[in-house]
Amino acid sequence: MNDNTPITPRPLHQRPEARCRVMTAQELRDHGVAPAVAHDRCRPGGPWQMPLPGVFLLRSGPPDAEETLHAVLRYTGGREGEAVVSGLAALALHGFTSVPPVTALDQVDVLVPRVRRLRSTGCARIVRTHRMPRPLRVGDFPVAPVPRALADAIARLPDALTVRRLLSEAIRGGHCDPQPVVRELARGRLLGRPQVASAIDTLLTEGRTLAEDRLLRAVRLGALPDPCWNVALWLPDGPFLAEIDAYWPRHAVAVEIDMRVPRQRGDTTGTDEEALRRDQTLTGLGITVLRLTPRALRDAPNAQVTTIERALAAAESRPSASYVVVMPR
């Protein structure tokens, strides 16, 4: 037998996955290729190679990004949803420009259920977890959502500058909002790491700036009356009430961008209870409080315009609110 001799009843190039020439030992057996033949073809100088145990690339030369990812996923041998690409490789698939291409990575992180007994080897880094994410399909691959991929990548990055660069691109590039990122970092117990803690304030600041811009565009989109932007509300005798992103004094309607995120244990600032008490105080003064999330402003700006319009219209038929002092914050 030479390298051009047909070795299967059905030629390999006719298989549905011919565009990706990566197969497992079992798939080769199903095509009539005995294990000994497959291993012989992977000899030095041979036409095939075995990038991972039991996984064959049916050509010579360095594998490309797709072949590398297919090899890693084939190596796990799991059912659909039991192997998810994460970490830097997932961010590369999501289009992050600050991340090296898959072919430049030493290893590809792949999440598998904790009960799986797999070991990392070669280009496959197995991450066993009890929190399997619901994957997104990016091309042919099951990929962790950006917040989870970021958390898994940052867990292995000691460099604060790289962490800051990744978090900044996630927000500036429109890949996600800060809150789900911070939630994933909290779940991974990463918020206390110095390289992460130093970047969180920057992350939240950039997220707020982006959300404020979306709110401004939503108000203009709906041709709504101009509000007072970024103000603090006080009672006439001095007690501070709240900081508000947009306030319509004549209608007593306040809009606050909900930027609440998980905090370190023992930190009670920005908690749900505090926000609830503040809202109850404003409501008691006759002020309508609308909380809009950055995600809602991004994904459904028209719906947010409708919410504000209804609140402004309802103000025309309700009793006048208590007088409050409006000052720049």
C-alpha positions as CSV (number, residue, x, y, z in Angstrom):
1,M,0.0,0.0,0.0
2,N,1.3,3.5,-0.8
3,D,0.0,6.9,0.1
4,N,-2.3,7.0,-3.0
5,T,-3.9,3.6,-2.4
6,P,-7.7,3.9,-1.6
7,I,-8.1,2.7,2.0
8,T,-11.8,3.0,2.6
9,P,-15.0,1.8,0.8
10,R,-16.0,5.5,0.9
11,P,-13.2,7.9,0.0
12,L,-12.4,10.3,2.9
13,H,-12.8,13.3,0.7
14,Q,-16.5,12.5,0.2
15,R,-17.3,12.7,3.9
16,P,-19.5,15.6,4.9
17,E,-16.7,17.2,7.0
18,A,-14.1,17.1,4.2
19,R,-13.5,20.9,4.6
20,C,-11.9,20.1,8.0
21,R,-9.6,17.2,7.6
22,V,-9.6,16.2,11.3
23,M,-10.9,12.8,12.4
24,T,-10.8,10.6,15.5
25,A,-9.5,7.1,15.5
26,Q,-13.1,5.9,15.7
27,E,-14.2,7.9,12.7
28,L,-11.3,6.5,10.7
29,R,-12.3,3.0,11.7
30,D,-15.8,3.8,10.5
31,H,-14.3,4.5,7.2
32,G,-12.3,1.3,7.2
33,V,-9.0,2.7,8.2
34,A,-7.4,0.4,10.8
35,P,-5.5,2.0,13.7
36,A,-2.2,0.6,12.6
37,V,-2.7,2.1,9.1
38,A,-3.6,5.5,10.6
39,H,-0.5,5.5,12.9
40,D,1.7,4.4,10.0
41,R,0.6,7.4,8.0
42,C,1.7,9.6,11.0
43,R,5.3,8.4,10.8
44,P,8.0,11.1,10.4
45,G,7.6,12.5,6.9
46,G,4.2,10.8,6.4
47,P,1.1,12.4,4.9
48,W,-0.8,12.6,8.2
49,Q,-0.2,13.7,11.7
50,M,-1.7,13.2,15.2
51,P,-1.9,16.6,17.0
52,L,-3.7,15.0,20.0
53,P,-4.1,11.5,21.3
54,G,-6.6,9.7,19.1
55,V,-7.1,12.7,16.8
56,F,-5.6,12.7,13.3
57,L,-5.1,15.5,10.8
58,L,-5.2,14.1,7.3
59,R,-2.5,16.2,5.9
60,S,1.0,17.3,6.7
61,G,2.1,20.8,7.7
62,P,1.1,23.0,10.6
63,P,-2.7,22.9,11.4
64,D,-4.6,26.1,10.8
65,A,-6.9,27.7,13.4
66,E,-10.0,25.7,12.4
67,E,-8.1,22.4,12.4
68,T,-6.6,23.2,15.8
69,L,-10.1,23.9,17.2
70,H,-11.6,20.9,15.6
71,A,-8.8,18.7,17.0
72,V,-9.3,20.0,20.5
73,L,-13.0,19.5,20.4
74,R,-12.6,16.0,18.9
75,Y,-10.1,15.1,21.7
76,T,-12.8,15.8,24.4
77,G,-15.1,13.2,22.8
78,G,-18.1,14.8,24.5
79,R,-21.6,15.1,23.3
80,E,-23.0,18.4,22.1
81,G,-22.7,21.1,24.8
82,E,-20.1,19.1,26.8
83,A,-17.1,20.9,25.3
84,V,-17.0,24.7,25.0
85,V,-14.1,26.8,23.7
86,S,-13.2,29.5,26.2
87,G,-10.4,31.8,27.3
88,L,-8.2,33.6,24.8
89,A,-9.2,31.3,21.9
90,A,-12.9,32.1,22.5
91,L,-12.1,35.8,22.6
92,A,-10.2,35.5,19.3
93,L,-13.2,33.9,17.7
94,H,-15.4,36.7,19.1
95,G,-13.2,39.1,17.2
96,F,-11.0,40.6,19.9
97,T,-8.1,42.4,18.2
98,S,-5.9,42.5,21.3
99,V,-5.8,38.7,21.4
100,P,-3.4,36.6,19.4
101,P,-4.9,34.3,16.7
102,V,-5.6,30.8,17.7
103,T,-2.6,29.5,15.8
104,A,-0.3,31.7,18.0
105,L,-1.7,30.3,21.2
106,D,0.2,27.6,23.1
107,Q,-3.0,26.0,24.3
108,V,-6.8,26.3,23.7
109,D,-9.0,26.3,26.8
110,V,-11.9,24.0,26.5
111,L,-14.6,23.7,29.2
112,V,-15.9,20.3,30.1
113,P,-18.2,19.1,32.9
114,R,-16.4,18.4,36.2
115,V,-17.4,14.7,36.0
116,R,-15.3,14.2,32.8
117,R,-11.9,12.6,33.5
118,L,-9.8,14.2,30.8
119,R,-6.3,15.6,31.1
120,S,-4.7,18.5,29.4
121,T,-2.2,17.6,26.7
122,G,-0.6,19.2,23.7
123,C,-2.6,22.2,22.5
124,A,-5.7,21.2,24.5
125,R,-6.0,22.7,28.0
126,I,-8.9,21.0,29.7
127,V,-10.8,23.1,32.2
128,R,-13.2,21.0,34.3
129,T,-16.1,23.0,35.7
130,H,-19.4,22.7,37.4
131,R,-20.7,25.8,35.7
132,M,-20.9,25.0,32.0
133,P,-22.0,28.0,30.0
134,R,-24.6,27.9,27.3
135,P,-22.4,28.1,24.3
136,L,-22.7,30.4,21.3
137,R,-22.1,29.1,17.8
138,V,-19.2,31.0,16.2
139,G,-18.6,29.5,12.8
140,D,-18.5,25.7,13.4
141,F,-17.6,26.0,17.1
142,P,-19.3,26.1,20.5
143,V,-17.9,29.1,22.2
144,A,-18.3,30.6,25.7
145,P,-20.1,34.0,25.8
146,V,-17.7,36.9,26.1
147,P,-18.1,37.5,29.9
148,R,-17.2,33.9,30.7
149,A,-14.4,33.8,28.1
150,L,-13.0,36.9,29.6
151,A,-13.1,35.5,33.1
152,D,-11.5,32.3,32.1
153,A,-8.7,34.2,30.2
154,I,-8.1,36.6,33.0
155,A,-7.8,33.8,35.5
156,R,-4.5,32.8,33.8
157,L,-3.2,36.4,33.2
158,P,-0.8,37.9,35.8
159,D,-0.2,41.1,33.8
160,A,-2.4,44.0,34.8
161,L,-1.9,45.8,31.5
162,T,-3.1,42.9,29.5
163,V,-6.1,42.5,31.8
164,R,-7.0,46.1,31.4
165,R,-6.6,46.0,27.7
166,L,-9.0,43.0,27.4
167,L,-11.6,44.5,29.6
168,S,-11.4,47.8,27.8
169,E,-11.9,46.2,24.4
170,A,-14.8,44.2,25.7
171,I,-16.7,47.4,26.4
172,R,-15.4,49.8,23.8
173,G,-15.8,47.1,21.1
174,G,-19.4,46.6,22.0
175,H,-18.9,42.9,22.9
176,C,-20.7,43.2,26.2
177,D,-21.6,45.4,29.1
178,P,-19.6,45.7,32.4
179,Q,-22.2,44.0,34.7
180,P,-22.1,40.5,33.2
181,V,-18.3,40.7,33.1
182,V,-18.0,41.7,36.8
183,R,-20.6,38.9,37.7
184,E,-18.4,36.3,36.0
185,L,-15.2,37.7,37.7
186,A,-17.0,37.5,41.0
187,R,-18.2,33.9,40.4
188,G,-14.6,33.0,39.5
189,R,-13.4,34.7,42.7
190,L,-11.2,37.0,40.7
191,L,-12.2,40.4,41.9
192,G,-9.7,40.4,44.7
193,R,-6.7,39.9,42.5
194,P,-4.6,43.1,42.2
195,Q,-4.4,43.0,38.4
196,V,-8.2,42.7,38.2
197,A,-9.1,45.1,41.0
198,S,-7.0,47.8,39.4
199,A,-8.9,47.5,36.1
200,I,-12.5,47.3,37.5
201,D,-13.0,51.1,38.0
202,T,-11.8,51.7,34.5
203,L,-14.2,49.1,33.2
204,L,-17.2,50.6,35.0
205,T,-16.2,54.2,34.0
206,E,-16.1,53.2,30.3
207,G,-19.3,51.2,30.6
208,R,-21.1,54.2,32.2
209,T,-19.8,56.6,29.5
210,L,-21.1,54.3,26.8
211,A,-24.5,53.8,28.5
212,E,-24.9,57.6,29.0
213,D,-24.2,58.1,25.3
214,R,-26.9,55.5,24.5
215,L,-29.4,57.3,26.8
216,L,-28.6,60.6,25.1
217,R,-29.2,59.1,21.6
218,A,-32.4,57.4,22.8
219,V,-33.8,60.8,24.0
220,R,-32.9,62.4,20.7
221,L,-34.3,59.4,18.8
222,G,-37.7,59.8,20.5
223,A,-37.6,63.6,20.1
224,L,-38.2,63.8,23.9
225,P,-38.0,67.1,25.8
226,D,-34.5,67.8,27.0
227,P,-33.9,66.7,30.6
228,C,-31.4,68.0,33.1
229,W,-28.4,65.7,32.6
230,N,-26.3,64.2,35.4
231,V,-27.8,66.0,38.4
232,A,-28.1,65.6,42.1
233,L,-31.5,66.0,43.8
234,W,-31.8,67.7,47.2
235,L,-34.6,68.6,49.5
236,P,-35.0,72.4,49.9
237,D,-33.8,72.2,53.5
238,G,-30.6,70.5,52.5
239,P,-30.7,66.7,52.8
240,F,-29.3,64.9,49.7
241,L,-31.6,62.6,47.9
242,A,-29.9,61.0,44.9
243,E,-27.7,61.3,41.8
244,I,-29.7,61.0,38.6
245,D,-28.6,60.6,35.0
246,A,-31.5,62.4,33.5
247,Y,-34.3,64.4,35.2
248,W,-37.4,66.2,33.8
249,P,-38.3,68.7,36.5
250,R,-41.7,69.7,35.2
251,H,-42.7,66.0,35.0
252,A,-40.8,64.8,38.0
253,V,-39.4,61.9,36.1
254,A,-36.0,60.6,36.9
255,V,-34.0,58.1,34.8
256,E,-31.1,56.2,36.3
257,I,-28.8,53.9,34.4
258,D,-28.6,50.8,36.5
259,M,-24.8,50.1,36.8
260,R,-25.0,48.0,40.0
261,V,-22.5,45.2,40.1
262,P,-21.4,42.5,42.6
263,R,-19.2,43.8,45.4
264,Q,-16.6,42.2,47.6
265,R,-17.9,40.5,50.7
266,G,-18.5,43.0,53.4
267,D,-18.9,46.0,51.0
268,T,-22.5,47.3,51.3
269,T,-22.2,50.2,48.9
270,G,-24.3,50.1,45.8
271,T,-26.4,47.2,47.1
272,D,-30.0,46.5,46.0
273,E,-31.3,47.4,49.4
274,E,-29.7,50.9,49.3
275,A,-31.1,51.5,45.8
276,L,-34.5,50.3,46.9
277,R,-34.6,52.7,49.8
278,R,-33.5,55.6,47.6
279,D,-36.2,54.8,45.0
280,Q,-38.8,54.6,47.7
281,T,-37.8,58.0,49.1
282,L,-38.1,59.6,45.6
283,T,-41.4,57.8,44.9
284,G,-42.8,59.1,48.2
285,L,-42.0,62.6,47.0
286,G,-44.0,62.0,43.8
287,I,-41.0,61.4,41.6
288,T,-41.2,58.6,39.0
289,V,-38.0,56.6,38.9
290,L,-37.1,54.7,35.8
291,R,-34.1,52.3,36.0
292,L,-32.7,51.5,32.5
293,T,-29.9,48.9,32.1
294,P,-27.0,49.4,29.7
295,R,-28.1,46.2,27.9
296,A,-31.6,47.5,27.4
297,L,-30.3,50.8,26.0
298,R,-28.0,48.9,23.7
299,D,-30.4,46.3,22.4
300,A,-33.8,48.0,22.6
301,P,-33.5,51.8,22.5
302,N,-36.9,52.2,21.0
303,A,-38.5,50.4,23.9
304,Q,-36.7,52.6,26.4
305,V,-38.0,55.7,24.5
306,T,-41.5,54.3,24.9
307,T,-41.0,53.8,28.6
308,I,-39.8,57.4,29.1
309,E,-42.6,58.8,26.9
310,R,-45.3,57.0,29.0
311,A,-43.8,58.2,32.2
312,L,-43.8,61.8,30.9
313,A,-47.4,61.5,29.7
314,A,-48.6,60.0,33.0
315,A,-47.1,63.0,34.9
316,E,-49.7,65.2,33.3
317,S,-52.6,63.5,35.1
318,R,-51.1,62.9,38.5
319,P,-50.7,65.3,41.5
320,S,-47.7,67.6,41.5
321,A,-44.6,66.2,43.1
322,S,-42.8,67.7,46.1
323,Y,-40.4,70.5,45.2
324,V,-36.8,69.4,45.0
325,V,-33.6,71.3,44.3
326,V,-31.7,70.2,41.1
327,M,-28.0,70.8,41.1
328,P,-25.1,69.6,38.8
329,R,-23.5,66.5,40.3
